[in-house]
């Protein structure tokens, strides 16, 4: 029986891509929005991967993204001061655009009504991720937030999943984890002994046989876990 449900944050509960898109397009209004947003997403993933691997600090990975983008846009080589000034504006726009997905609050409320313990496992800076949970109004619903910057391990490592289970007071076999990345989230959780659930918001056909459960909306989560 599942007694606890843990969630990824960005892309699962919070529309990170939408917020990042609005922020970077607002900072470069004359650039092609589709190409700009796609390239920013690529640079973000590359830089964050290096941050999670310990190659860059949180500040360094942020600077790397904009310095690279500015160079590609033909804006020359930016020093740290110029990068930091741009990032101040970007972060303000990014934070202002934080929104939960419409299916997030109803799903959390349905699980809480059944007495399930809820929490978050997230790769990233703990302070920023907790601020996201608070700003989108989920702090009361999600009292436990386990972030890689504090846990000493990042998804898909088993250690961070096990630390979160301990934090909510549930055994791994009695815990489910829901995330939008098949390998990092669902399969990482399953390998750690949890029930891994892949939230595939694309809604497209499943990519062949899957070894974890798949849902295309959080509306389907309560019935999946009950079944």
N, C-alpha and C positions, 0 to 999 in steps of 0.2 A: 504493500500500500504506500502511495506517495504521501508524505507528510510535509514536504517543503518544495517550493518551486523557485528556482533562481533564474535570473534573466541577464542577458547581455543588455547593454544600454544603447550605444549608437547603432542605428539601423534596425533595432528591435523595438525599443520603447520610444526612442527619440529620433526624429528625422534629421540626423546629422548631415546627410548629403544635401538635403534641401536647404538647411541653414548655411552650410559652407558655400553652396552655389550662390545664394542670394548675397552673401557677404563679399565674395571675391568679385562678382559681377558689379556690385555697387562700388567697389574700389577701383575698378577699371571699366567704366561705363562705355568707353569707346572701342573696346575689344569685342570680338565675336563671342557672344555669351556661351554658346554651346561648346566651342573649342576651348575657351578659357576655363569653363567649369570642368570639362573632362581632363584637361591637363593638370589643373589644380588637384583634382582627386587622385591622379596618378602620382604626383609629387608628394602628396600627403601620405599615401600608402607606403611609398618607398622610404620617406623620412621617418615615419612612425615605426616601421619595421626595424630600422636602424636604432631608433630610440629604445625599443623593447629589447633589442639584442645587446644593449649597453654600449653601443658605439657612439651615441650622441646623447647629450643632455636634453631635457625637455625644451629649453630655450634654443639650443643649437639646432634641433630638428625643425623648429619653427622658422628660424632664420634661413636655414638651408632652402626651404621651400620657396620663400619669396625672393631670395637672391637668385636662385635658378630661374624662376619665372620671369623676373625683371630682365635678366640677361636674354632670355628667349624672346621677350617682347621688344627687344632692341632698346632697352632703357639703361644700358651700361652696367657697370659693376657697382653694386651697392655695398657700403660699409655697414658695420653693425648698427650704428646710430640711425642710418636711414631705414634699415630693415626694421629696427625696433619701432621707429615712428610709424611706419606703415602698418606694422602688426597691431599697434594700439588701436588704430582705426578699424582694422579688420576684425579684431576680437570683439570690439564693441558692436559691430554689425552682426557678427556671428552669434553672440549671446542674445542679442535682441530678436534673432530669428529662431531661437530654440522653441520647438513645438513637439509635443508628444504625437505619436500616430493616433488617429481617431479610435483605433481598436484597443489601445493600451489600457486606458482607465477602466473600461468595462471588464476587460479580462482580469485585471488585478482585483477588482471588486468581487467578481464571481468566485475567484479562488479564495479570497479572504473570507467570504461568506461561508465557505466550507471549512474554515478553520486552518487552512494551510499557512505555513510560515513562508514569507516571501523575502527575497533579497536580490542583490545585483552582483555579478562578477564582471569586471570590466578591465580591459587593457588600457592603461593610460595613467595620467596624473591624478592622484586621489582627490586633491583639492578641486580641480576643475570638474571631475566627474561627479563629485558630491554636490557641487554647485548646480550642475545640470539637473540632477534629481530634485533638488530643492526648487529650482526656477520653474520646472514644468509641473510642480504641484504634487510630486510623488514621495516626498520625504516621509510623510506619515504612513504611506502604503508600503514603503520599502525601507525599513529601519536599518537593514544590514547592507552595506556597500563594501565589497572587497575589491580593491584596485591593485593592479600589478605593481605600481610604484611602492606600495607598502607591503605587499605579500612576498616580494622577493622572487616571484615567478610570474610568467605571463602565459595566458592561454596559447596553445593547447596543453601546457604542462599540467600534469595531474595535481601538483602541489597547490595550485591556486583554487582548483575545484574542491579539493579536500579541506582547505582552509575555510572556504565559504560554508561548506556543510557544517563544520565545527562551529562557525560563527552563528548559524541559525539553529544549532542544536539538533541536527538531523543526520542520520547515517547516510552515506552515499547511496546505498541501494534503495533508500526511501526518499531520494531527492531527484527532481527532474531539472534539467537545464535547457533553456530556450534561447537560441541565437540565430542570427541571419547568415552566419558563415558555416557551411557544411563541415569543413575540416576543423577549423579553429574552435568552433563552438560545439556543434552537435557531436561530432566524432571525438573531439577532445574530451567532452564530458563523459561519453560512453566508455572511453578507454580508462577513465578514472573511476568507473563503477556507478555512475549516475545514469539516469534515463535521458539520453540525448534527444532533443527535438530541434529539427531544422525549420526555421521560419523562412520560407522561400517566398518573399513578397513579389517576385517576378510573376508568379502565378502560371508559369509555363509548364510544359510537360516535365515530369520527373526525369532526371538524367540516368535512366537505366535502373537496375535493382539497387535499393538503398538498404543500408544496415542500421539506419536510425529512422525514427518517425519523421514525417514531413507534413507541415501545415502551410497554407498560403496566407492565413490571417490569424491573428490572435483570438478572433472570435471562436475558432475551432479548438482552442487549447483545453478548456474545461472539460468538454465532452471526451476529448482524446485521453486525458489523464484519468477520467472517471471510468472509461472503458478499459 
